[in-house]
């Protein structure tokens, strides 16, 4: 990769500074603190429900039924953060809607998959991720972030991301035979609108979208680049609307993302 032009690094640094300075107003901050506290408590309820159900049954099979209602409520409640959190509205909307889609259009609509182990896989991944994420947001807004939460936020995704994606893919795959058999959400011709839609094919396309390097709204974005100064490879990750640079960097980029282009701009400007 060619060395960045003069002033590029300085411009990128100014961009970073402007993002750090930019923050929600007092009213938005109060709303976000309350919202994040409620969501943290909600996902803790889900976690406790899973543990209690497991201890009661002595088996992990069918644990979804014990937390179905709170999961639907708090996952759908994530829609309230779209446009409020300091992240791209499009990116946030994609990530939130993808989980809402999996919660309602797959797991709720195809009841046969609710007993699948894959459902528990993504539910556990979501639960741990959201407890950490909302706790992180809460303490960050209060300017008192414990090291343990910060460490978990930037470390556990290495396990939670593949765990969640695997559970999501296996659940969609398990739903395919039932969707094909029942024609769920499909629209066939002829009809007065002269329109057709095959939900079975749509789900296959959703699964294909998980395959790199496709943009996957149900997952996260990963970018690989080389730092101009050291020419050592770095992996830039967009995880939970945060940017991170994995590699031997002096400083990691960790702040809410505004857009993918901004991420790439900073990554190639030699800031790390």
C-alpha atoms as a printed R data frame, in Angstrom:
    type eleno elety resid chain resno       x       y      z
1   ATOM     1    CA   UNK     A     1   0.000   0.000  0.000
2   ATOM     2    CA   UNK     A     2   1.337   3.416 -0.891
3   ATOM     3    CA   UNK     A     3   2.309   5.773  1.880
4   ATOM     4    CA   UNK     A     4  -0.414   8.229  2.816
5   ATOM     5    CA   UNK     A     5  -0.240  11.729  1.414
6   ATOM     6    CA   UNK     A     6   0.993  14.625  3.505
7   ATOM     7    CA   UNK     A     7  -1.550  15.804  5.984
8   ATOM     8    CA   UNK     A     8  -3.590  12.597  5.763
9   ATOM     9    CA   UNK     A     9  -2.500  11.365  9.188
10  ATOM    10    CA   UNK     A    10  -3.151  14.798 10.707
11  ATOM    11    CA   UNK     A    11  -6.597  14.912  9.098
12  ATOM    12    CA   UNK     A    12  -7.405  11.473 10.448
13  ATOM    13    CA   UNK     A    13  -6.223  12.503 13.921
14  ATOM    14    CA   UNK     A    14  -8.493  15.537 13.782
15  ATOM    15    CA   UNK     A    15 -11.351  13.244 12.764
16  ATOM    16    CA   UNK     A    16 -10.661  11.039 15.772
17  ATOM    17    CA   UNK     A    17 -10.545  14.059 18.071
18  ATOM    18    CA   UNK     A    18 -13.820  15.364 16.708
19  ATOM    19    CA   UNK     A    19 -15.507  12.010 17.324
20  ATOM    20    CA   UNK     A    20 -14.237  11.879 20.880
21  ATOM    21    CA   UNK     A    21 -15.442  15.412 21.572
22  ATOM    22    CA   UNK     A    22 -18.822  14.792 20.028
23  ATOM    23    CA   UNK     A    23 -21.255  13.386 22.560
24  ATOM    24    CA   UNK     A    24 -24.919  13.340 23.432
25  ATOM    25    CA   UNK     A    25 -26.548  16.268 25.200
26  ATOM    26    CA   UNK     A    26 -27.663  16.204 28.823
27  ATOM    27    CA   UNK     A    27 -31.178  14.974 28.009
28  ATOM    28    CA   UNK     A    28 -29.887  12.296 25.633
29  ATOM    29    CA   UNK     A    29 -27.290  11.239 28.198
30  ATOM    30    CA   UNK     A    30 -29.938  10.838 30.908
31  ATOM    31    CA   UNK     A    31 -32.095   8.842 28.496
32  ATOM    32    CA   UNK     A    32 -29.174   6.623 27.518
33  ATOM    33    CA   UNK     A    33 -28.153   5.970 31.130
34  ATOM    34    CA   UNK     A    34 -31.689   4.919 32.065
35  ATOM    35    CA   UNK     A    35 -32.067   2.901 28.863
36  ATOM    36    CA   UNK     A    36 -28.741   1.098 29.328
37  ATOM    37    CA   UNK     A    37 -29.445   0.324 32.990
38  ATOM    38    CA   UNK     A    38 -32.836  -1.144 32.078
39  ATOM    39    CA   UNK     A    39 -31.378  -3.176 29.221
40  ATOM    40    CA   UNK     A    40 -28.523  -4.454 31.392
41  ATOM    41    CA   UNK     A    41 -31.050  -5.550 34.007
42  ATOM    42    CA   UNK     A    42 -33.222  -7.143 31.324
43  ATOM    43    CA   UNK     A    43 -30.433  -9.252 29.892
44  ATOM    44    CA   UNK     A    44 -29.357 -10.189 33.420
45  ATOM    45    CA   UNK     A    45 -32.912 -11.467 33.944
46  ATOM    46    CA   UNK     A    46 -32.507 -13.587 30.820
47  ATOM    47    CA   UNK     A    47 -29.145 -14.916 32.053
48  ATOM    48    CA   UNK     A    48 -30.572 -15.778 35.474
49  ATOM    49    CA   UNK     A    49 -33.569 -17.413 33.804
50  ATOM    50    CA   UNK     A    50 -31.293 -19.626 31.735
51  ATOM    51    CA   UNK     A    51 -29.260 -20.668 34.789
52  ATOM    52    CA   UNK     A    52 -32.359 -21.373 36.913
53  ATOM    53    CA   UNK     A    53 -33.994 -23.401 34.146
54  ATOM    54    CA   UNK     A    54 -30.825 -25.422 33.657
55  ATOM    55    CA   UNK     A    55 -30.481 -26.141 37.384
56  ATOM    56    CA   UNK     A    56 -34.144 -27.097 37.561
57  ATOM    57    CA   UNK     A    57 -34.171 -29.387 34.517
58  ATOM    58    CA   UNK     A    58 -30.632 -30.651 34.758
59  ATOM    59    CA   UNK     A    59 -30.376 -30.325 30.978
60  ATOM    60    CA   UNK     A    60 -29.714 -27.535 28.484
61  ATOM    61    CA   UNK     A    61 -32.335 -28.845 26.042
62  ATOM    62    CA   UNK     A    62 -35.388 -26.630 25.657
63  ATOM    63    CA   UNK     A    63 -34.060 -23.771 27.786
64  ATOM    64    CA   UNK     A    64 -35.353 -21.292 25.223
65  ATOM    65    CA   UNK     A    65 -38.907 -21.689 26.502
66  ATOM    66    CA   UNK     A    66 -37.883 -20.417 29.938
67  ATOM    67    CA   UNK     A    67 -36.679 -17.063 28.590
68  ATOM    68    CA   UNK     A    68 -38.770 -16.666 25.428
69  ATOM    69    CA   UNK     A    69 -40.837 -13.686 26.591
70  ATOM    70    CA   UNK     A    70 -38.054 -11.561 28.123
71  ATOM    71    CA   UNK     A    71 -35.809 -12.329 25.144
72  ATOM    72    CA   UNK     A    72 -38.429 -11.077 22.694
73  ATOM    73    CA   UNK     A    73 -39.144  -8.016 24.824
74  ATOM    74    CA   UNK     A    74 -35.587  -6.833 25.408
75  ATOM    75    CA   UNK     A    75 -34.261  -7.757 21.979
76  ATOM    76    CA   UNK     A    76 -37.098  -5.847 20.346
77  ATOM    77    CA   UNK     A    77 -36.473  -3.017 22.813
78  ATOM    78    CA   UNK     A    78 -33.069  -2.513 21.205
79  ATOM    79    CA   UNK     A    79 -34.902  -0.651 18.434
80  ATOM    80    CA   UNK     A    80 -35.108   2.299 20.820
81  ATOM    81    CA   UNK     A    81 -31.364   2.903 20.543
82  ATOM    82    CA   UNK     A    82 -31.368   3.401 16.768
83  ATOM    83    CA   UNK     A    83 -30.600   7.056 16.082
84  ATOM    84    CA   UNK     A    84 -29.711   7.752 19.724
85  ATOM    85    CA   UNK     A    85 -26.369   6.001 20.201
86  ATOM    86    CA   UNK     A    86 -23.348   7.795 18.643
87  ATOM    87    CA   UNK     A    87 -23.084   5.349 15.747
88  ATOM    88    CA   UNK     A    88 -24.208   5.162 12.156
89  ATOM    89    CA   UNK     A    89 -28.006   4.918 12.035
90  ATOM    90    CA   UNK     A    90 -27.768   2.529  9.080
91  ATOM    91    CA   UNK     A    91 -25.215   0.274 10.769
92  ATOM    92    CA   UNK     A    92 -27.069   0.268 14.082
93  ATOM    93    CA   UNK     A    93 -30.368  -0.345 12.324
94  ATOM    94    CA   UNK     A    94 -28.962  -3.315 10.388
95  ATOM    95    CA   UNK     A    95 -27.518  -4.938 13.495
96  ATOM    96    CA   UNK     A    96 -30.620  -4.436 15.613
97  ATOM    97    CA   UNK     A    97 -33.059  -5.465 12.889
98  ATOM    98    CA   UNK     A    98 -31.031  -8.578 12.112
99  ATOM    99    CA   UNK     A    99 -31.511  -9.852 15.647
100 ATOM   100    CA   UNK     A   100 -35.152  -8.806 15.691
101 ATOM   101    CA   UNK     A   101 -35.539 -10.712 12.420
102 ATOM   102    CA   UNK     A   102 -33.984 -13.854 13.873
103 ATOM   103    CA   UNK     A   103 -36.070 -13.531 17.038
104 ATOM   104    CA   UNK     A   104 -39.448 -13.057 15.360
105 ATOM   105    CA   UNK     A   105 -39.232 -14.162 11.717
106 ATOM   106    CA   UNK     A   106 -37.288 -17.346 12.472
107 ATOM   107    CA   UNK     A   107 -37.428 -18.525 16.076
108 ATOM   108    CA   UNK     A   108 -40.945 -17.259 16.856
109 ATOM   109    CA   UNK     A   109 -42.475 -18.082 13.475
110 ATOM   110    CA   UNK     A   110 -40.942 -21.542 13.084
111 ATOM   111    CA   UNK     A   111 -41.709 -23.094 16.451
112 ATOM   112    CA   UNK     A   112 -40.122 -26.396 15.456
113 ATOM   113    CA   UNK     A   113 -36.646 -24.848 15.779
114 ATOM   114    CA   UNK     A   114 -37.162 -23.537 19.307
115 ATOM   115    CA   UNK     A   115 -35.932 -26.802 20.807
116 ATOM   116    CA   UNK     A   116 -32.781 -26.809 18.657
117 ATOM   117    CA   UNK     A   117 -29.470 -26.511 20.507
118 ATOM   118    CA   UNK     A   118 -28.415 -23.849 17.990
119 ATOM   119    CA   UNK     A   119 -31.024 -21.480 19.434
120 ATOM   120    CA   UNK     A   120 -29.449 -21.764 22.867
121 ATOM   121    CA   UNK     A   121 -26.059 -21.155 21.257
122 ATOM   122    CA   UNK     A   122 -26.938 -17.728 19.879
123 ATOM   123    CA   UNK     A   123 -29.116 -16.833 22.881
124 ATOM   124    CA   UNK     A   124 -26.186 -17.380 25.261
125 ATOM   125    CA   UNK     A   125 -23.862 -15.419 22.945
126 ATOM   126    CA   UNK     A   126 -26.359 -12.553 22.715
127 ATOM   127    CA   UNK     A   127 -26.989 -12.548 26.450
128 ATOM   128    CA   UNK     A   128 -23.332 -12.330 27.475
129 ATOM   129    CA   UNK     A   129 -22.621  -9.779 24.732
130 ATOM   130    CA   UNK     A   130 -25.501  -7.514 25.709
131 ATOM   131    CA   UNK     A   131 -24.797  -7.616 29.440
132 ATOM   132    CA   UNK     A   132 -21.230  -6.540 28.717
133 ATOM   133    CA   UNK     A   133 -22.213  -3.982 26.079
134 ATOM   134    CA   UNK     A   134 -24.934  -2.210 28.031
135 ATOM   135    CA   UNK     A   135 -22.804  -2.245 31.193
136 ATOM   136    CA   UNK     A   136 -19.963  -0.734 29.185
137 ATOM   137    CA   UNK     A   137 -22.222   2.009 27.826
138 ATOM   138    CA   UNK     A   138 -23.674   2.759 31.267
139 ATOM   139    CA   UNK     A   139 -20.337   3.126 33.049
140 ATOM   140    CA   UNK     A   140 -18.843   5.039 30.108
141 ATOM   141    CA   UNK     A   141 -21.673   7.580 30.259
142 ATOM   142    CA   UNK     A   142 -21.045   7.924 34.004
143 ATOM   143    CA   UNK     A   143 -17.288   8.334 33.361
144 ATOM   144    CA   UNK     A   144 -16.472   5.419 35.638
145 ATOM   145    CA   UNK     A   145 -15.557   2.378 33.555
146 ATOM   146    CA   UNK     A   146 -14.236  -0.660 35.481
147 ATOM   147    CA   UNK     A   147 -11.279  -2.381 33.885
148 ATOM   148    CA   UNK     A   148 -12.982  -5.794 33.927
149 ATOM   149    CA   UNK     A   149 -15.895  -4.567 31.804
150 ATOM   150    CA   UNK     A   150 -13.534  -2.793 29.420
151 ATOM   151    CA   UNK     A   151 -11.436  -5.936 29.097
152 ATOM   152    CA   UNK     A   152 -14.492  -8.117 28.495
153 ATOM   153    CA   UNK     A   153 -15.834  -5.677 25.910
154 ATOM   154    CA   UNK     A   154 -12.687  -5.864 23.781
155 ATOM   155    CA   UNK     A   155 -11.738  -9.492 24.386
156 ATOM   156    CA   UNK     A   156 -14.699 -11.860 24.674
157 ATOM   157    CA   UNK     A   157 -15.997 -11.063 21.176
158 ATOM   158    CA   UNK     A   158 -13.288 -13.453 19.930
159 ATOM   159    CA   UNK     A   159 -15.418 -16.270 21.348
160 ATOM   160    CA   UNK     A   160 -18.878 -14.699 21.307
161 ATOM   161    CA   UNK     A   161 -18.876 -13.647 17.647
162 ATOM   162    CA   UNK     A   162 -18.256 -17.100 16.086
163 ATOM   163    CA   UNK     A   163 -20.507 -18.643 18.723
164 ATOM   164    CA   UNK     A   164 -23.397 -16.333 17.855
165 ATOM   165    CA   UNK     A   165 -22.923 -16.609 14.095
166 ATOM   166    CA   UNK     A   166 -22.794 -20.413 14.292
167 ATOM   167    CA   UNK     A   167 -26.002 -20.518 16.307
168 ATOM   168    CA   UNK     A   168 -27.767 -18.128 13.936
169 ATOM   169    CA   UNK     A   169 -26.731 -20.043 10.819
170 ATOM   170    CA   UNK     A   170 -27.675 -23.432 12.237
171 ATOM   171    CA   UNK     A   171 -31.056 -22.090 13.378
172 ATOM   172    CA   UNK     A   172 -31.869 -20.655  9.946
173 ATOM   173    CA   UNK     A   173 -30.742 -23.926  8.363
174 ATOM   174    CA   UNK     A   174 -32.968 -25.925 10.722
175 ATOM   175    CA   UNK     A   175 -35.933 -23.719  9.778
176 ATOM   176    CA   UNK     A   176 -35.567 -24.261  6.020
177 ATOM   177    CA   UNK     A   177 -37.470 -27.590  5.731
178 ATOM   178    CA   UNK     A   178 -40.444 -26.228  7.682
179 ATOM   179    CA   UNK     A   179 -40.492 -22.988  5.705
180 ATOM   180    CA   UNK     A   180 -40.406 -24.912  2.426
181 ATOM   181    CA   UNK     A   181 -43.138 -27.319  3.550
182 ATOM   182    CA   UNK     A   182 -45.559 -24.695  4.854
183 ATOM   183    CA   UNK     A   183 -44.778 -21.866  2.431
184 ATOM   184    CA   UNK     A   184 -44.368 -19.523  5.396
185 ATOM   185    CA   UNK     A   185 -44.371 -15.824  4.433
186 ATOM   186    CA   UNK     A   186 -44.192 -16.768  0.741
187 ATOM   187    CA   UNK     A   187 -46.353 -15.105 -1.895
188 ATOM   188    CA   UNK     A   188 -47.179 -17.106 -5.032
189 ATOM   189    CA   UNK     A   189 -48.562 -16.149 -8.413
190 ATOM   190    CA   UNK     A   190 -51.128 -15.439 -9.640
191 ATOM   191    CA   UNK     A   191 -52.325 -12.619 -7.419
192 ATOM   192    CA   UNK     A   192 -53.763  -9.166 -8.012
193 ATOM   193    CA   UNK     A   193 -50.432  -7.469 -7.303
194 ATOM   194    CA   UNK     A   194 -48.544  -9.670 -9.807
195 ATOM   195    CA   UNK     A   195 -45.864 -10.158 -7.177
196 ATOM   196    CA   UNK     A   196 -44.163 -13.264 -5.813
197 ATOM   197    CA   UNK     A   197 -41.847 -13.863 -2.892
198 ATOM   198    CA   UNK     A   198 -40.200 -17.090 -1.780
199 ATOM   199    CA   UNK     A   199 -39.223 -16.904  1.888
200 ATOM   200    CA   UNK     A   200 -37.289 -20.175  1.587
201 ATOM   201    CA   UNK     A   201 -35.017 -18.694 -1.097
202 ATOM   202    CA   UNK     A   202 -34.709 -15.484  0.899
203 ATOM   203    CA   UNK     A   203 -33.407 -17.413  3.928
204 ATOM   204    CA   UNK     A   204 -30.852 -19.192  1.756
205 ATOM   205    CA   UNK     A   205 -29.631 -15.813  0.514
206 ATOM   206    CA   UNK     A   206 -29.409 -14.620  4.115
207 ATOM   207    CA   UNK     A   207 -27.207 -17.612  4.938
208 ATOM   208    CA   UNK     A   208 -25.022 -16.938  1.892
209 ATOM   209    CA   UNK     A   209 -24.559 -13.357  3.091
210 ATOM   210    CA   UNK     A   210 -22.616 -14.710  6.069
211 ATOM   211    CA   UNK     A   211 -19.841 -15.923  3.763
212 ATOM   212    CA   UNK     A   212 -16.880 -13.487  3.594
213 ATOM   213    CA   UNK     A   213 -16.253 -11.098  1.949
214 ATOM   214    CA   UNK     A   214 -19.977 -10.404  1.596
215 ATOM   215    CA   UNK     A   215 -21.408  -7.598  3.717
216 ATOM   216    CA   UNK     A   216 -23.389  -9.320  6.377
217 ATOM   217    CA   UNK     A   217 -25.998  -7.222  8.178
218 ATOM   218    CA   UNK     A   218 -26.612 -10.149 10.530
219 ATOM   219    CA   UNK     A   219 -23.017 -10.150 11.673
220 ATOM   220    CA   UNK     A   220 -20.103  -7.737 11.823
221 ATOM   221    CA   UNK     A   221 -17.621  -6.325  9.331
222 ATOM   222    CA   UNK     A   222 -13.958  -7.262  9.152
223 ATOM   223    CA   UNK     A   223 -11.299  -5.463  7.152
224 ATOM   224    CA   UNK     A   224  -7.678  -6.380  6.606
225 ATOM   225    CA   UNK     A   225  -5.077  -3.754  5.833
226 ATOM   226    CA   UNK     A   226  -1.400  -2.899  6.208
227 ATOM   227    CA   UNK     A   227  -0.159  -0.052  8.327
228 ATOM   228    CA   UNK     A   228   1.921   2.199  6.051
229 ATOM   229    CA   UNK     A   229   4.621   2.993  8.615
230 ATOM   230    CA   UNK     A   230   5.511  -0.520  9.704
231 ATOM   231    CA   UNK     A   231   4.048  -2.470  6.766
232 ATOM   232    CA   UNK     A   232   2.808  -4.996  9.314
233 ATOM   233    CA   UNK     A   233  -0.637  -6.465  8.711
234 ATOM   234    CA   UNK     A   234  -3.527  -5.319 10.839
235 ATOM   235    CA   UNK     A   235  -7.083  -6.498 11.032
236 ATOM   236    CA   UNK     A   236  -9.644  -3.771 11.522
237 ATOM   237    CA   UNK     A   237 -12.802  -5.082 13.122
238 ATOM   238    CA   UNK     A   238 -16.192  -3.520 13.482
239 ATOM   239    CA   UNK     A   239 -17.747  -5.200 16.479
240 ATOM   240    CA   UNK     A   240 -20.885  -4.038 18.234
241 ATOM   241    CA   UNK     A   241 -20.583  -0.634 16.561
242 ATOM   242    CA   UNK     A   242 -17.034  -0.169 17.856
243 ATOM   243    CA   UNK     A   243 -13.829  -0.064 15.864
244 ATOM   244    CA   UNK     A   244 -10.782  -2.031 16.875
245 ATOM   245    CA   UNK     A   245  -7.407  -2.596 15.244
246 ATOM   246    CA   UNK     A   246  -5.853  -5.965 15.947
247 ATOM   247    CA   UNK     A   247  -2.096  -6.028 15.545
248 ATOM   248    CA   UNK     A   248   1.023  -4.626 17.128
249 ATOM   249    CA   UNK     A   249  -0.337  -1.113 17.397
250 ATOM   250    CA   UNK     A   250   0.830   1.499 19.856
251 ATOM   251    CA   UNK     A   251  -2.764   2.523 20.331
252 ATOM   252    CA   UNK     A   252  -5.913   0.690 19.417
253 ATOM   253    CA   UNK     A   253  -8.777   2.540 17.774
254 ATOM   254    CA   UNK     A   254 -11.737   2.044 20.067
255 ATOM   255    CA   UNK     A   255 -14.636   4.442 19.649
256 ATOM   256    CA   UNK     A   256 -18.142   4.365 18.167
257 ATOM   257    CA   UNK     A   257 -18.040   4.028 14.408
258 ATOM   258    CA   UNK     A   258 -19.528   6.696 12.189
259 ATOM   259    CA   UNK     A   259 -19.140   4.894  8.874
260 ATOM   260    CA   UNK     A   260 -17.070   2.213  7.232
261 ATOM   261    CA   UNK     A   261 -15.278   4.743  5.025
262 ATOM   262    CA   UNK     A   262 -14.072   6.612  8.095
263 ATOM   263    CA   UNK     A   263 -12.790   3.340  9.526
264 ATOM   264    CA   UNK     A   264 -10.766   2.519  6.426
265 ATOM   265    CA   UNK     A   265  -9.489   6.118  6.204
266 ATOM   266    CA   UNK     A   266  -8.108   5.961  9.729
267 ATOM   267    CA   UNK     A   267  -6.735   2.437  9.313
268 ATOM   268    CA   UNK     A   268  -4.599   3.361  6.295
269 ATOM   269    CA   UNK     A   269  -3.419   6.676  7.664
270 ATOM   270    CA   UNK     A   270  -0.771   5.216  9.920
271 ATOM   271    CA   UNK     A   271  -2.378   6.207 13.211
272 ATOM   272    CA   UNK     A   272  -1.486   2.865 14.754
